[in-house]
Amino acid sequence: MESAYRIIHTMESAYLFLSQNYLGAQQQTPTPQTPTPTVSQNTMELFVLLDDDNQRQRRLWQVLLLVLLLQFHNNIRDRHFLLRSAIVQPRESPWKRLYENGDDESFFHLTGLNRHAFRMLMGYIFDLDQFTRRRRGRPRLLGPDGYLGLVLFYLGSTMSYKHLCLIFGITPSVCCRAINWMLKKIVRDLRDHPFARVKFPDGDKMREFAAMVQLREPLVDDIIGFMDGVSFPSECTDDRIVQNSMYCGYDCDTMVNNVFAYGPDGKVFFAAINFPGSWADGSLTARFLHKMKNRMLSYKICVDQGFPRSGDAYGTFVGPITKRAARRLHRDVRDYLLLISNVHTSLRQASEWGMRGLQGTFPRCKKRLPSDSAIRRLVIEAIVLVHNYRTEYVGYSQIQTVFDPEYVRCENLHGYDRISQYYFRPGEYDSDIDGDGSESDGENNVE
């Protein structure tokens, strides 16, 4: 009880201070026991309906005091900033030491590119002679290597601006402007880069892709790529309609849905990005299916069960069949179709490798992307373009490794196939009634 009375006494003192300074009090109304703080004429009008009971009046102005304190507290925003005095100079930053004196292995581990690929990308994006030329205004704190390293650190990590500032020796405002500028510059320049751009393959390239897939799986000769969808978390937005479309019931979160198609060379040749998270893969496919069919001719893309494979998508998308569909197959074609389904199961795994390489190399996908649709699109597109550039010049792609002829030769020699555990086995999925009307063995009907 004593602590409660002490709090009330503190509230009374605060009310007296606020009344004298903010309400313009001019008059006091003393009581026999406790002095009453000065209240302005506007505040006194609130007590017109009060009776002479001092206890009731005391409770009422204590409630008024609490409301006033809450309103005053909500108007105070306590912010903290990272100041220039707490950061080293850019020429003494950890990034400068890594770039000038670091070993190649550490440089590759932190940027995702080796030094040769880094310098080639820097020379392609920047005009080094014009960049180093003296200009009006304040001098740039970072050089071309610093700007490129900053955006690679941003895409290749989940660090916030304040941590990037400690690495590059810049303030948060400079860091924010530099990242936004570099995202636009990378997307604008790499869209036309011959090895980084996202371009659907032409006829010659599709024949090359089909030959690479057939070298690994001789039963198919018309598959040119592997497609799958992935959702990235996103920040919430103030627009209720947009927020409702971005909410994904499966993930129970605000997401953006994307679809990527990978070729056997490990690069993305088709990307549908920055769509609402409430759109499933099948719904999203309807927006680009007809354009893709016109380009693919008689070739096919391997997908999972989340994409349509019948109707308009028949003959364009192929993939493994379900267990229920396996039981409905006619016995004369069952073994062959299950064998083809096992091939599709093996090929579809390549899209999972591609997604793992994309998200593992660029963890920015796992962190909440900006709520602004334009900036979010820049981030996703920059990740895809840098991924293609990295796959071409650096390698380290599981898809590229698996479809390499030497890997196929070693696999055929040693019989190494970890995906075989998901294959259909002959006789495991016989239907209850075969095509001739005779009942099959009941033991084969148990999953």
C-alpha positions in Angstrom: 0.0 0.0 0.0 2.8 2.4 0.8 4.3 1.9 -2.7 0.9 2.7 -4.2 0.5 5.9 -2.2 4.1 6.8 -3.2 3.1 6.4 -6.9 0.0 8.5 -6.4 2.1 11.2 -4.7 4.5 11.2 -7.7 1.6 11.4 -10.1 0.2 14.4 -8.1 3.6 16.2 -8.4 3.8 15.5 -12.1 0.2 16.7 -12.6 1.1 19.9 -10.7 4.1 20.5 -12.9 2.2 19.8 -16.2 -0.7 22.0 -15.1 1.5 25.0 -14.3 3.6 24.7 -17.5 1.1 23.4 -20.1 -2.4 24.2 -19.0 -1.8 27.8 -17.9 -3.2 27.4 -14.4 -4.2 30.6 -12.6 -6.0 29.5 -9.4 -5.8 26.9 -6.7 -8.5 25.2 -4.7 -7.1 24.0 -1.3 -8.6 21.3 0.7 -8.3 20.7 4.5 -5.9 17.8 4.2 -4.1 17.7 0.8 -3.3 20.8 -1.3 -4.9 20.6 -4.7 -2.7 21.5 -7.8 -3.6 24.6 -9.8 -5.9 23.8 -12.7 -6.8 26.0 -15.7 -10.3 27.2 -16.5 -10.6 24.7 -19.3 -9.7 21.8 -16.9 -12.1 23.1 -14.2 -15.0 22.7 -16.6 -14.5 19.0 -16.4 -15.5 19.0 -12.7 -18.7 20.9 -13.1 -20.8 17.8 -12.6 -18.8 16.7 -9.5 -20.3 16.8 -6.1 -18.7 18.0 -2.9 -17.3 14.6 -2.0 -13.5 15.2 -1.9 -12.7 11.5 -2.2 -14.6 11.1 -5.4 -13.1 14.2 -6.8 -9.6 13.0 -5.9 -10.1 9.7 -7.8 -11.4 11.5 -10.8 -8.4 13.9 -11.2 -6.0 11.0 -10.6 -7.6 9.2 -13.6 -7.2 12.5 -15.6 -3.6 12.7 -14.5 -3.0 9.1 -15.8 -4.5 9.9 -19.2 -2.4 13.1 -19.4 0.8 11.3 -18.5 0.1 8.6 -21.1 -0.5 11.2 -23.8 2.7 13.1 -22.8 4.7 9.8 -22.8 3.5 8.8 -26.2 4.6 12.1 -27.7 8.2 11.4 -26.6 10.3 9.2 -29.0 13.6 8.0 -27.7 15.9 7.4 -30.6 19.5 6.4 -30.9 21.9 7.0 -33.8 25.2 5.8 -34.9 27.4 8.9 -35.1 30.5 9.6 -37.2 32.7 9.8 -34.2 32.1 6.1 -33.4 33.1 4.8 -36.8 36.6 4.5 -38.3 37.5 6.3 -41.5 36.7 4.4 -44.8 40.4 4.1 -45.6 41.0 2.4 -42.3 37.8 0.2 -42.4 37.8 -3.6 -42.2 36.7 -3.8 -45.8 39.7 -1.8 -47.0 42.0 -4.2 -45.1 40.2 -7.2 -46.6 40.3 -5.8 -50.2 44.0 -4.7 -50.1 45.6 -7.3 -47.7 43.2 -10.1 -47.3 43.8 -13.6 -48.7 41.8 -14.9 -51.6 39.9 -17.5 -49.6 38.7 -15.0 -47.1 37.7 -12.6 -49.9 35.7 -15.3 -51.6 34.0 -16.4 -48.4 32.8 -12.8 -47.6 31.8 -11.5 -51.0 30.9 -14.7 -52.9 33.2 -13.8 -55.8 36.9 -14.4 -56.3 39.1 -11.4 -57.0 39.2 -11.9 -60.8 35.4 -12.0 -61.0 35.1 -9.1 -58.6 37.4 -6.9 -60.7 35.6 -7.9 -63.9 32.3 -6.9 -62.4 33.6 -3.7 -61.1 35.0 -2.8 -64.5 31.8 -3.6 -66.2 29.6 -1.5 -63.8 31.8 1.5 -63.3 33.7 3.8 -65.6 36.8 3.9 -63.5 38.3 7.0 -65.2 35.1 9.0 -64.8 34.5 7.7 -61.3 37.9 8.9 -60.0 37.6 12.3 -61.8 37.2 15.2 -59.4 33.6 16.4 -59.2 31.7 19.2 -57.4 30.4 18.8 -53.8 31.7 16.5 -51.2 34.2 13.8 -52.2 32.9 10.2 -52.2 33.7 8.3 -49.1 33.9 5.0 -50.9 35.7 4.0 -54.1 34.3 1.6 -56.8 35.5 -1.4 -54.8 33.7 -0.1 -51.7 30.4 0.5 -53.4 30.5 -3.0 -55.1 31.6 -4.6 -51.9 28.9 -2.9 -49.9 26.1 -4.2 -52.1 27.6 -7.7 -52.2 27.8 -7.7 -48.4 24.2 -6.5 -48.3 22.9 -9.2 -50.6 25.1 -11.9 -49.1 24.1 -11.4 -45.5 21.2 -10.5 -43.2 23.1 -7.6 -41.6 21.4 -4.3 -40.9 22.7 -0.9 -42.0 24.4 -0.3 -38.6 26.6 -3.4 -38.9 27.5 -2.6 -42.5 28.5 0.9 -41.4 31.1 -0.6 -39.0 32.6 -2.7 -41.8 32.8 0.1 -44.4 33.3 3.1 -42.2 30.3 5.1 -43.3 27.2 6.5 -41.5 23.7 4.9 -41.9 22.4 7.6 -44.1 25.3 7.2 -46.6 25.0 3.5 -46.4 21.2 3.6 -47.2 21.8 5.9 -50.2 24.7 3.9 -51.5 22.9 0.5 -51.4 19.8 1.9 -53.1 22.0 3.5 -55.8 24.0 0.3 -56.3 20.9 -1.9 -56.5 19.6 0.3 -59.4 23.0 0.3 -61.1 23.5 -3.4 -60.9 20.1 -4.2 -62.2 20.3 -1.7 -65.0 23.8 -2.9 -66.1 23.6 -6.6 -65.6 20.3 -6.9 -67.5 22.3 -6.7 -70.7 25.3 -8.6 -69.5 25.8 -11.7 -71.8 26.4 -14.1 -68.9 24.3 -12.5 -66.1 21.1 -11.6 -67.9 17.9 -13.7 -67.5 17.1 -14.8 -71.1 14.9 -17.6 -72.3 17.0 -19.9 -74.5 16.6 -19.9 -78.2 16.4 -22.9 -80.5 20.1 -23.8 -80.4 20.4 -23.3 -76.7 17.3 -25.5 -76.1 18.9 -28.3 -78.1 22.1 -28.0 -76.1 20.1 -28.1 -72.8 18.1 -31.1 -74.0 21.3 -32.9 -74.9 22.9 -32.2 -71.5 19.8 -33.6 -69.8 19.6 -36.7 -72.0 23.3 -37.4 -71.3 22.2 -37.9 -67.6 18.8 -39.4 -68.3 18.8 -41.3 -71.6 15.0 -42.0 -71.5 14.1 -38.3 -72.1 15.3 -36.1 -74.9 13.0 -33.0 -74.7 13.5 -31.5 -71.2 15.4 -28.2 -71.1 15.0 -27.0 -67.6 13.6 -27.3 -64.1 11.1 -24.9 -62.5 9.9 -24.4 -58.9 8.4 -21.6 -56.8 9.8 -20.0 -53.6 8.3 -17.5 -51.2 10.4 -14.8 -49.4 9.2 -13.0 -46.3 8.3 -9.4 -46.6 7.5 -6.4 -44.3 3.9 -5.5 -43.7 2.4 -2.5 -45.6 -0.2 0.1 -44.5 -2.4 -0.6 -47.5 -5.0 -3.1 -46.3 -5.8 -4.4 -49.8 -2.1 -5.0 -50.6 -1.5 -6.5 -47.2 -4.4 -8.9 -47.6 -3.0 -10.1 -51.0 0.5 -10.5 -49.6 -0.5 -12.7 -46.7 0.1 -16.4 -47.3 -2.1 -18.8 -45.3 0.3 -21.7 -45.8 3.2 -19.8 -44.1 1.0 -17.7 -41.9 3.1 -14.7 -42.8 3.4 -11.8 -45.3 5.3 -13.3 -48.2 6.1 -12.6 -51.9 5.9 -15.5 -54.3 8.5 -16.1 -57.1 9.0 -18.7 -59.8 12.4 -19.5 -61.2 13.4 -21.9 -64.0 17.0 -23.2 -64.1 18.8 -24.7 -67.0 21.3 -27.6 -66.7 24.1 -25.0 -66.7 22.9 -23.8 -63.3 21.7 -20.4 -64.3 18.2 -18.9 -64.2 16.7 -18.4 -67.6 13.2 -17.5 -66.6 12.0 -15.6 -63.5 8.6 -14.4 -62.4 9.2 -12.3 -59.2 7.6 -10.1 -56.7 4.0 -11.5 -56.9 1.6 -11.6 -53.9 2.2 -14.3 -51.4 -1.4 -15.5 -51.5 -0.9 -16.6 -55.1 0.1 -20.3 -55.3 2.4 -21.6 -58.0 -0.5 -22.8 -60.1 -2.3 -19.5 -60.0 1.0 -17.7 -60.9 1.6 -20.0 -63.8 -1.5 -18.8 -65.6 0.2 -15.4 -66.1 3.1 -16.7 -68.2 2.0 -20.1 -69.4 1.0 -19.1 -73.0 4.1 -17.0 -73.6 6.3 -19.9 -72.4 4.5 -22.4 -74.6 5.0 -20.2 -77.7 8.8 -20.1 -77.0 9.3 -23.7 -76.0 8.0 -25.4 -79.2 8.1 -29.1 -78.5 10.4 -29.0 -75.5 9.3 -29.4 -71.9 10.2 -28.2 -68.4 10.2 -30.5 -65.3 8.1 -29.2 -62.4 6.6 -30.6 -59.1 3.0 -31.3 -58.3 2.3 -27.7 -57.4 2.2 -26.7 -61.1 -0.5 -27.7 -63.5 0.4 -30.5 -66.0 -3.0 -31.0 -67.6 -5.2 -28.8 -69.8 -3.3 -25.9 -71.4 -0.1 -27.0 -69.6 -0.2 -30.6 -71.0 2.9 -31.2 -73.1 4.7 -28.2 -71.6 5.2 -29.1 -68.0 6.1 -32.7 -66.9 6.8 -34.1 -63.5 6.4 -37.1 -61.2 3.0 -38.6 -60.8 1.2 -39.1 -57.4 0.7 -42.3 -55.6 -3.0 -42.2 -56.2 -2.5 -41.7 -59.9 0.0 -44.6 -60.0 -2.7 -47.0 -58.7 -5.0 -46.0 -61.6 -2.6 -46.8 -64.4 -3.3 -49.7 -66.7 -1.0 -52.6 -66.0 0.3 -52.7 -69.6 1.8 -49.2 -69.4 2.2 -48.9 -65.6 5.9 -50.0 -65.4 7.0 -47.7 -68.2 5.1 -44.7 -66.9 6.5 -45.3 -63.4 10.0 -45.5 -64.8 9.4 -42.1 -66.6 8.1 -40.7 -63.3 11.3 -41.8 -61.6 13.2 -39.9 -64.2 11.2 -36.8 -63.6 11.7 -37.2 -59.8 15.4 -37.3 -60.4 15.4 -34.2 -62.7 13.0 -32.2 -60.5 15.6 -32.3 -57.7 17.7 -29.9 -59.7 15.3 -27.1 -59.0 15.7 -27.7 -55.3 19.5 -27.4 -55.7 19.0 -24.2 -57.6 16.8 -22.7 -54.8 19.3 -23.8 -52.2 22.2 -22.2 -54.1 20.2 -19.0 -54.5 19.2 -18.7 -50.8 22.4 -20.0 -49.4 24.7 -17.6 -51.3 22.3 -14.6 -50.8 20.8 -14.9 -47.3 19.1 -11.5 -47.9 16.2 -13.6 -49.3 15.6 -15.1 -45.8 15.4 -11.7 -44.1 12.2 -9.6 -44.5 12.4 -7.7 -47.8 11.3 -4.1 -47.9 7.5 -3.3 -48.0 8.1 -1.0 -50.9 7.3 -3.0 -54.0 9.8 -1.2 -56.3 12.8 -1.6 -53.8 11.8 -5.2 -53.1 11.8 -6.0 -56.8 15.3 -4.4 -57.2 16.6 -6.6 -54.4 15.2 -9.9 -55.9 16.3 -9.0 -59.4 19.8 -8.1 -58.2 20.1 -11.4 -56.4 19.1 -13.3 -59.6 21.5 -11.4 -61.8 24.5 -11.7 -59.5 23.7 -15.4 -59.1 23.9 -15.9 -62.8 27.1 -13.9 -63.0 28.6 -15.9 -60.1 27.6 -19.2 -61.7 29.3 -18.4 -65.0 32.6 -17.0 -63.6 33.0 -18.8 -60.3 31.0 -22.0 -60.6 30.1 -23.8 -57.3 26.7 -24.8 -58.6 25.3 -28.2 -57.8 23.2 -28.3 -61.0 26.2 -27.5 -63.1 28.2 -30.2 -61.3 25.5 -32.9 -61.6 25.0 -32.4 -65.3 28.7 -32.3 -66.1 29.6 -35.3 -68.3 32.4 -36.3 -66.0 30.0 -36.5 -63.0 27.6 -38.6 -65.1 30.4 -41.0 -66.0 31.4 -41.4 -62.3 27.8 -41.9 -61.3 27.2 -44.6 -63.9 30.4 -46.3 -62.8 29.7 -46.4 -59.1 25.9 -46.4 -59.2 25.6 -43.4 -56.8 22.1 -42.0 -56.7 20.8 -40.6 -53.4 17.4 -39.8 -54.9 16.6 -43.4 -55.6 14.9 -43.7 -52.3 12.0 -41.7 -53.7 11.5 -43.8 -56.8 8.5 -46.1 -57.5 9.3 -49.8 -57.3 7.9 -52.3 -59.8 4.8 -54.0 -58.3 4.4 -51.6 -55.4 1.5 -49.7 -56.9 -0.6 -52.3 -58.6 -4.2 -51.2 -58.7 -7.0 -53.1 -57.0 -8.5 -54.0 -60.3 -6.2 -54.3 -63.3 -7.1 -53.5 -66.9 -8.6 -56.9 -67.6 -10.9 -56.8 -64.6 -9.0 -59.3 -62.5 -8.1 -58.4 -58.9 -4.4 -58.1 -58.1 -2.6 -59.5 -55.1 -3.6 -57.7 -51.9 -0.1 -57.6 -50.6 0.9 -55.2 -53.4 -1.8 -52.8 -52.4 -0.2 -51.8 -49.0 1.9 -48.7 -49.1 
